[in-house]
């Protein structure tokens, strides 16, 4: 968030900086990313769509400090959700949304591969969280539908005739 480096000691304890996540900053890293994306939106061969450039220019750039926190905690929530298997399908959907936004802003890198992998997680959400917390959380939360695979079928005696 702040551009400062954090040294991690043994057992994952930060050596410097107590509240490094909540330090005051103006979102300079995000402003640089958005400015470079806006530069790629113009010219003879633009790589950033005009609708995304308008969103970045009129919404993200004036509120860079807020979006810095939204992006950081969104990535953290998606990462922890996928790591521990918490509402895996919905978490993968939000991860796909974030990767798609990075892709539209002109940051290609590994985002297309991550989008394809997260689409597989979205499609296989019922078994994707089998080894995670979803195994216990989904039965408690329930699902918004009751299909024939979920409902128990009554066995009827066969008629011979």
Contact map, one row per residue, 1 for C-alpha under 8 A:
11110000000000000000100000100000000000000000000000000000000000000001100100000000000000000000000000000000000000000000000000000000000000000000000000000000000000000
11110000000000000001101110100000000000000000000000000000000000000000000000000000000000000000000000000000000000000000000000000000000000000000000000000000000000000
11111000000000000000000000001000000000000000000000000000000000000000000000000000000000000000000000000000000000000000000000000000000000000000000000000000000000000
11111100000000000000000000000000000000000000000000000000000000000000000000000000000000000000000000000000000000000000000000000000000000000000000000000000000000000
00111110000000000000000000000000000000000000000000000000000000000000000000000000000000000000000000000000000000000000000000000000000000000000000000000000000000000
00011111000001111000000000000000000000000000000000000000000000000000000000000000000000000000000000000000000000000000000000000000000000000000000000000000000000000
00001111100001110000000000000000000000000000000000000000000000000000000000000000000000000000000000000000000000000000000000000000000000000000000000000000000000000
00000111110111100000000000000000000000000000000000000000000000000000000000000000000000000000000000000000000000000000000000000000000000000000000000000000000000000
00000011111111100000000000000000000000000000000000000000000000000000000000000000000000000000000000000000000000000000000000000000000000000000000000000000000000000
00000001111110000000000000000000000000000000000000000000000000000000000000000000000000000000000000000000000000000000000000000000000000000000000000000000000000000
00000000111110000000000000000000000000000000000000000000000000000000000000000000000000000000000000000000000000000000000000000000000000000000000000000000000000000
00000001111111000000000000000000000000000000000000000000000000000000000000000000000000000000000000000000000000000000000000000000000000000000000000000000000000000
00000001111111100000000000000000000000000000000000000000000000000000000000000000000000000000000000000000000000000000000000000000000000000000000000000000000000000
00000111100111111100000000000000000000000000000000000000000000000000000000000000000000000000000000000000000000000000000000000000000000000000000000000000000000000
00000111100011111000000000000000000000000000000000000000000000000000000000000000000000000000000000000000000000000000000000000000000000000000000000000000000000000
00000110000001111100000000000000000000000000000000000000000000000000000000000000000000000000000000000000000000000000000000000000000000000000000000000000000000000
00000100000001111111000000000000000000000000000000000000000000000000000000000000000000000000000000000000000000000000000000000000000000000000000000000000000000000
00000000000001011111000000000000000000000000000000000000000000000000000000000000000000000000000000000000000000000000000000000000000000000000000000000000000000000
00000000000000001111111000000000000000000000000000000000000000000000000000000000000000000000000000000000000000000000000000000000000000000000000000000000000000000
01000000000000001111111000000000000000000000000000000000000000000000000000000000000000000000000000000000000000000000000000000000000000000000000000000000000000000
11000000000000000011111000000000000000000000000000000000000000000000000000000000000000000000000000000000000000000000000000000000000000000000000000000000000000000
00000000000000000011111100000000000000000000000000000000000000000000000000000000000000000000000000000000000000000000000000000000000000000000000000000000000000000
01000000000000000011111110000000000000000000000000000000000000000000000000000000000000000000000000000000000000000000000000000000000000000000000000000000000000000
01000000000000000000011111000000000000000000000000000000000000000000000000000000000000000000000000000000000000000000000000000000000000000000000000000000000000000
01000000000000000000001111110000000000000000000000000000000000001000000000000000000000000000000000000000000000000000000000000000000000000000000000000000000000000
00000000000000000000000111110000000000000000000000000000000000011000000000000000000000000000000000000000000000000000000000000000000000000000000000000000000000000
11000000000000000000000011111110000000000000000000000000000000011001000000000000000000000000000000000000000000000000000000000000000000000000000000000000000000000
00000000000000000000000011111111000000000000000000000000000000010000000000000000000000000000000000000000000000000000000000000000000000000000000000000000000000000
00100000000000000000000000111111100000000000000000000000000000000000000000000000000000000000000000000000000000000000000000000000000000000000000000000000000000000
00000000000000000000000000111111110000000000000000000000000000010001000000000000000000000000000000000000000000000000000000000000000000000000000000000000000000000
00000000000000000000000000111111111000000000000000000000000010010000000000000000000000000000000000000000000000000000000000000000000000000000000000000000000000000
00000000000000000000000000011111111100000000000000000000000000000000000000000000000000000000000000000000000000000000000000000000000000000000000000000000000000000
00000000000000000000000000001111111110000000000000000000000000000000000000000000000000000000000000000000000000000000000000000000000000000000000000000000000000000
00000000000000000000000000000111111111000000000000000001100110000000000000000000000000000000000000000000100000000000000000000000000000000000000000000000000000000
00000000000000000000000000000011111111100000000000000000000000000000000000000000000000000000000000000000000000000000000000000000000000000000000000000000000000000
00000000000000000000000000000001111111110000000000000000000000000000000000000000000000000000000000000000000000000000000000000000000000000000000000000000000000000
00000000000000000000000000000000111111111000000100001000000000000000000000000000000000000000000000000000110000000000000000000000000000000000000000000000000000000
00000000000000000000000000000000011111111100000100001001100000000000000000000000000000000000000000000000000000000000000000000000000000000000000000000000000000000
00000000000000000000000000000000001111111100000000000000000000000000000000000000000000000000000000000000000000000000000000000000000000000000000000000000000000000
00000000000000000000000000000000000111111110011100000000000000000000000000000000000000000000000000000000010000000000000000000000000000000000000000000000000000000
00000000000000000000000000000000000011111110011111001000000000000000000000000000000000000000000000000000000000000000000000000000000000000000000000000000000000000
00000000000000000000000000000000000001111111110000000000000000000000000000000000000000000000000000000000000000000000000000000000000000000000000000000000000000000
00000000000000000000000000000000000000011111110000000000000000000000000000000000000000000000000000000000000000000000000000000000000000000000000000000000000000000
00000000000000000000000000000000000000000111110000000000000000000000000000000000000000000000000000000000000000000000000000000000000000000000000000000000000000000
00000000000000000000000000000000000000000111111000000000000000000000000000000000000000000000000000000000000000000000000000000000000000000000000000000000000000000
00000000000000000000000000000000000000011111111110000000000000000000000000000000000000000000000000000000000000000000000000000000000000000000000000000000000000000
00000000000000000000000000000000000000011000111110000000000000000000000000000000000000000000000000000000010000000000000000000000000000000000000000000000000000000
00000000000000000000000000000000000011011000011111011000000000000000000000000000000000000000000000000001110000000000000000000000000000000000000000000000000000000
00000000000000000000000000000000000000001000011111111000000000000000000000000000000000000000000000000001100000000000000000000000000000000000000000000000000000000
00000000000000000000000000000000000000001000000111111100000000000000000000000000000000000000000000000000000000000000000000000000000000000000000000000000000000000
00000000000000000000000000000000000000000000000011111110000000000000000000000000000000000000000000000000000000000000000000000000000000000000000000000000000000000
00000000000000000000000000000000000000000000000111111111000000000000000000000000000000000000000000000001100000000000000000000000000000000000000000000000000000000
00000000000000000000000000000000000011001000000111111111100000000000000000000000000000000000000000000000100000000000000000000000000000000000000000000000000000000
00000000000000000000000000000000000000000000000001111111111000000000000000000000000000000000000000000000000000000000000000000000000000000000000000000000000000000
00000000000000000000000000000000000000000000000000111111111100000000000000000000000000000000000000000000000000000000000000000000000000000000000000000000000000000
00000000000000000000000000000000010001000000000000011111111110000000000000000000000000000000000000000000000000000000000000000000000000000000000000000000000000000
00000000000000000000000000000000010001000000000000001111111111000000000000000000000000000000000000000000000000000000000000000000000000000000000000000000000000000
00000000000000000000000000000000000000000000000000000111111111000000000000000000000000000000000000000000000000000000000000000000000000000000000000000000000000000
00000000000000000000000000000000000000000000000000000111111111100000000000000000000000000000000000000000000000000000000000000000000000000000000000000000000000000
00000000000000000000000000000000010000000000000000000011111111110010000000000000000000000000000000000000000000000000000000000000000000000000000000000000000000000
00000000000000000000000000000010010000000000000000000001111111110000000000000000000000000000000000000000000000000000000000000000000000000000000000000000000000000
00000000000000000000000000000000000000000000000000000000111111110000000000000000000000000000000000000000000000000000000000000000000000000000000000000000000000000
00000000000000000000000000000000000000000000000000000000001111111110000000000000000000000000000000000000000000000000000000000000000000000000000000000000000000000
00000000000000000000000001110110000000000000000000000000000111111111000000000000000000000000000000000000000000000000000000000000000000000000000000000000000000000
00000000000000000000000011100000000000000000000000000000000000111111100000000000000000000000000000000000000000000000000000000000000000000000000000000000000000000
00000000000000000000000000000000000000000000000000000000000000111111110000000000000000000000000000000000000000000000000000000000000000000000000000000000000000000
00000000000000000000000000000000000000000000000000000000000100111111111000000000000000000000000000000000000000000000000000000000000000000000000000000000000000000
10000000000000000000000000100100000000000000000000000000000000011111111100000000000000000000000000000000000000000000000000000000000000000000000000000000000000000
10000000000000000000000000000000000000000000000000000000000000001111111110000000000000000000000000000000000000000000000000000000000000000000000000000000000000000
00000000000000000000000000000000000000000000000000000000000000000111111111000000000000000000000000000000000000000000000000000000000000000000000000000000000000000
00000000000000000000000000000000000000000000000000000000000000000011111111100000000000000000000000000000000000000000000000000000000000000000000000000000000000000
10000000000000000000000000000000000000000000000000000000000000000001111111110000000000000000000000000000000000000000000000000000000000000000000000000000000000000
00000000000000000000000000000000000000000000000000000000000000000000111111111000000000000000000000000000000000000000000000000000000000000000000000000000000000000
00000000000000000000000000000000000000000000000000000000000000000000011111111100000000000000000000000000000000000000000000000000000000000000000000000000000000000
00000000000000000000000000000000000000000000000000000000000000000000001111111110000000000000001000000000000000000000000000000000000000000000000000000000000000000
00000000000000000000000000000000000000000000000000000000000000000000000111111111000000000000000000000000000000000000000000000000000000000000000000000000000000000
00000000000000000000000000000000000000000000000000000000000000000000000011111111100000000000000000000000000000000000000000000000000000000000000000000000000000000
00000000000000000000000000000000000000000000000000000000000000000000000001111111110000000011011000000000000000000000000000000000000000000000000000000000000000000
00000000000000000000000000000000000000000000000000000000000000000000000000111111111000000000000000000000000000000000000000000000000000000000000000000000000000000
00000000000000000000000000000000000000000000000000000000000000000000000000011111111101000000000000000000000000000000000000000000000000000000000000000000000000000
00000000000000000000000000000000000000000000000000000000000000000000000000001111111111110010000000000000000000000000000000000000000000000000000000000000000000000
00000000000000000000000000000000000000000000000000000000000000000000000000000111111111010011000000000000000000000000000000000000000000000000000000000000000000000
00000000000000000000000000000000000000000000000000000000000000000000000000000011111110000000000000000000000000000000000000000000000000000000000000000000000000000
00000000000000000000000000000000000000000000000000000000000000000000000000000001111111000000000000000000000000000000000000000000000110000000000000000000000000000
00000000000000000000000000000000000000000000000000000000000000000000000000000000111111110000000000000000000000000000000000000001111111000000000000000000000000000
00000000000000000000000000000000000000000000000000000000000000000000000000000001110111110010000000000000000000000000000000000000100111001000000000000000000000000
00000000000000000000000000000000000000000000000000000000000000000000000000000000100011111110000000000000000000000000000000000000100011001100000000000000000000000
00000000000000000000000000000000000000000000000000000000000000000000000000000000110011111111000000000000000000000000000011001001100001000000000000000000000000000
00000000000000000000000000000000000000000000000000000000000000000000000000000000000000111111100000000000000000000000000011111101000000000000000000000000000000000
00000000000000000000000000000000000000000000000000000000000000000000000000000000000000111111110000000000000000000000000001000000000000000000000000000000000000000
00000000000000000000000000000000000000000000000000000000000000000000000000000100110001111111111000000000000000000000000000000000000000000000000000000000000000000
00000000000000000000000000000000000000000000000000000000000000000000000000000100010000011111111100000000000000000000011011000000000000000000000000000000000000000
00000000000000000000000000000000000000000000000000000000000000000000000000000000000000001111111110000000000000000000011001000000000000000000000000000000000000000
00000000000000000000000000000000000000000000000000000000000000000000000000000100000000000111111111000000000000000000000000000000000000000000000000000000000000000
00000000000000000000000000000000000000000000000000000000000000000000000000100100000000000011111111100000000000000010010000000000000000000000000000000000000000000
00000000000000000000000000000000000000000000000000000000000000000000000000000000000000000001111111110000000000000110011000000000000000000000000000000000000000000
00000000000000000000000000000000000000000000000000000000000000000000000000000000000000000000111111111000000000000000000000000000000000000000000000000000000000000
00000000000000000000000000000000000000000000000000000000000000000000000000000000000000000000011111111100000000000000000000000000000000000000000000000000000000000
00000000000000000000000000000000000000000000000000000000000000000000000000000000000000000000001111111110000000110110000000000000000000000000000000000000000000000
00000000000000000000000000000000000000000000000000000000000000000000000000000000000000000000000111111111000000100010000000000000000000000000000000000000000000000
00000000000000000000000000000000000000000000000000000000000000000000000000000000000000000000000011111111100000000000000000000000000000000000000000000000000000000
00000000000000000000000000000000000000000000000000000000000000000000000000000000000000000000000001111111111100100000000000000000000000000000000000000000000000000
00000000000000000000000000000000000000000000000000000000000000000000000000000000000000000000000000111111111100110000000000000000000000000000000000000000000000000
00000000000000000000000000000000000000000000000110010000000000000000000000000000000000000000000000011111111000000000000000000000000000000000000000000000000000000
00000000000000000000000000000000010010000000000110011000000000000000000000000000000000000000000000001111111000000000000000000000000000000000000000000000000000000
00000000000000000000000000000000000010010000001100000000000000000000000000000000000000000000000000000111111100000000000000000000000000000000000000000000000000000
00000000000000000000000000000000000000000000000000000000000000000000000000000000000000000000000000000111111110100000000000000000000000000000000000000000000000000
00000000000000000000000000000000000000000000000000000000000000000000000000000000000000000000000000000110011111110000000000000000000000000000000000000000000000000
00000000000000000000000000000000000000000000000000000000000000000000000000000000000000000000000000000000001111110000000000000000000000000000000000000000000000000
00000000000000000000000000000000000000000000000000000000000000000000000000000000000000000000000000000000000111111100000000000000000000000000000000000000000000000
00000000000000000000000000000000000000000000000000000000000000000000000000000000000000000000000000110110001111111110000000000000000000000000000000000000000000000
00000000000000000000000000000000000000000000000000000000000000000000000000000000000000000000000000100010000111111111000000000000000000000000000000000000000000000
00000000000000000000000000000000000000000000000000000000000000000000000000000000000000000000000000000000000001111111100000000000000000000000000000000000000000000
00000000000000000000000000000000000000000000000000000000000000000000000000000000000000000000000100100000000001111111110000000000000000000000000000000000000000000
00000000000000000000000000000000000000000000000000000000000000000000000000000000000000000000001100110000000000111111111000000000000000000000000000000000000000000
00000000000000000000000000000000000000000000000000000000000000000000000000000000000000000000000000000000000000011111111100000000000000000000000000000000000000000
00000000000000000000000000000000000000000000000000000000000000000000000000000000000000000000000000000000000000001111111110000000000000000000000000000000000000000
00000000000000000000000000000000000000000000000000000000000000000000000000000000000000000001101100000000000000000111111111000000000000000000000000000000000000000
00000000000000000000000000000000000000000000000000000000000000000000000000000000000000000001100100000000000000000011111111100000000000000000000000000000000000000
00000000000000000000000000000000000000000000000000000000000000000000000000000000000000000000000000000000000000000001111111110000000000000000000000000000000000000
00000000000000000000000000000000000000000000000000000000000000000000000000000000000000011001000000000000000000000000111111111001000000000000000000000000000000000
00000000000000000000000000000000000000000000000000000000000000000000000000000000000000011101100000000000000000000000011111111000000000000000000000000000000000000
00000000000000000000000000000000000000000000000000000000000000000000000000000000000000001000000000000000000000000000001111111000000000000000000000000000000000000
00000000000000000000000000000000000000000000000000000000000000000000000000000000000000001000000000000000000000000000000111111111000000000000000000000000000000000
00000000000000000000000000000000000000000000000000000000000000000000000000000000000000011000000000000000000000000000000011111111100000000000000000000000000000000
00000000000000000000000000000000000000000000000000000000000000000000000000000000000000001000000000000000000000000000000000011111110000000000000000000000000000000
00000000000000000000000000000000000000000000000000000000000000000000000000000000000000000000000000000000000000000000000000011111110000000000000000000000000000000
00000000000000000000000000000000000000000000000000000000000000000000000000000000000010011000000000000000000000000000000010011111111000000000000000000000000000000
00000000000000000000000000000000000000000000000000000000000000000000000000000000000011110000000000000000000000000000000000001111111111100000000000000000000000000
00000000000000000000000000000000000000000000000000000000000000000000000000000000000010000000000000000000000000000000000000000111111111100000000000000000000000000
00000000000000000000000000000000000000000000000000000000000000000000000000000000000010000000000000000000000000000000000000000001111111100000000000000000000000000
00000000000000000000000000000000000000000000000000000000000000000000000000000000000111000000000000000000000000000000000000000000111111100000000000000000000000000
00000000000000000000000000000000000000000000000000000000000000000000000000000000000111100000000000000000000000000000000000000000111111111000000000000000000000000
00000000000000000000000000000000000000000000000000000000000000000000000000000000000011110000000000000000000000000000000000000000111111111100000000000000000000000
00000000000000000000000000000000000000000000000000000000000000000000000000000000000000000000000000000000000000000000000000000000111111111110000000000000000000000
00000000000000000000000000000000000000000000000000000000000000000000000000000000000000000000000000000000000000000000000000000000000011111111000000000000000000000
00000000000000000000000000000000000000000000000000000000000000000000000000000000000001100000000000000000000000000000000000000000000011111111100000000000000000000
00000000000000000000000000000000000000000000000000000000000000000000000000000000000000100000000000000000000000000000000000000000000001111111111000000000000000000
00000000000000000000000000000000000000000000000000000000000000000000000000000000000000000000000000000000000000000000000000000000000000111111111000000000000000000
00000000000000000000000000000000000000000000000000000000000000000000000000000000000000000000000000000000000000000000000000000000000000011111110000000000000000000
00000000000000000000000000000000000000000000000000000000000000000000000000000000000000000000000000000000000000000000000000000000000000001111111000000000000000000
00000000000000000000000000000000000000000000000000000000000000000000000000000000000000000000000000000000000000000000000000000000000000000111111100000000000000000
00000000000000000000000000000000000000000000000000000000000000000000000000000000000000000000000000000000000000000000000000000000000000000110111111000000000000000
00000000000000000000000000000000000000000000000000000000000000000000000000000000000000000000000000000000000000000000000000000000000000000000011111000000000000000
00000000000000000000000000000000000000000000000000000000000000000000000000000000000000000000000000000000000000000000000000000000000000000000001111100000000000000
00000000000000000000000000000000000000000000000000000000000000000000000000000000000000000000000000000000000000000000000000000000000000000000001111110110000000000
00000000000000000000000000000000000000000000000000000000000000000000000000000000000000000000000000000000000000000000000000000000000000000000000011111110000000000
00000000000000000000000000000000000000000000000000000000000000000000000000000000000000000000000000000000000000000000000000000000000000000000000001111111100000000
00000000000000000000000000000000000000000000000000000000000000000000000000000000000000000000000000000000000000000000000000000000000000000000000000111111000000000
00000000000000000000000000000000000000000000000000000000000000000000000000000000000000000000000000000000000000000000000000000000000000000000000001111111000000000
00000000000000000000000000000000000000000000000000000000000000000000000000000000000000000000000000000000000000000000000000000000000000000000000001111111100000000
00000000000000000000000000000000000000000000000000000000000000000000000000000000000000000000000000000000000000000000000000000000000000000000000000011111110000000
00000000000000000000000000000000000000000000000000000000000000000000000000000000000000000000000000000000000000000000000000000000000000000000000000010011111000000
00000000000000000000000000000000000000000000000000000000000000000000000000000000000000000000000000000000000000000000000000000000000000000000000000000001111100000
00000000000000000000000000000000000000000000000000000000000000000000000000000000000000000000000000000000000000000000000000000000000000000000000000000000111110000
00000000000000000000000000000000000000000000000000000000000000000000000000000000000000000000000000000000000000000000000000000000000000000000000000000000011111000
00000000000000000000000000000000000000000000000000000000000000000000000000000000000000000000000000000000000000000000000000000000000000000000000000000000001111100
00000000000000000000000000000000000000000000000000000000000000000000000000000000000000000000000000000000000000000000000000000000000000000000000000000000000111110
00000000000000000000000000000000000000000000000000000000000000000000000000000000000000000000000000000000000000000000000000000000000000000000000000000000000011111
00000000000000000000000000000000000000000000000000000000000000000000000000000000000000000000000000000000000000000000000000000000000000000000000000000000000001111
00000000000000000000000000000000000000000000000000000000000000000000000000000000000000000000000000000000000000000000000000000000000000000000000000000000000000111
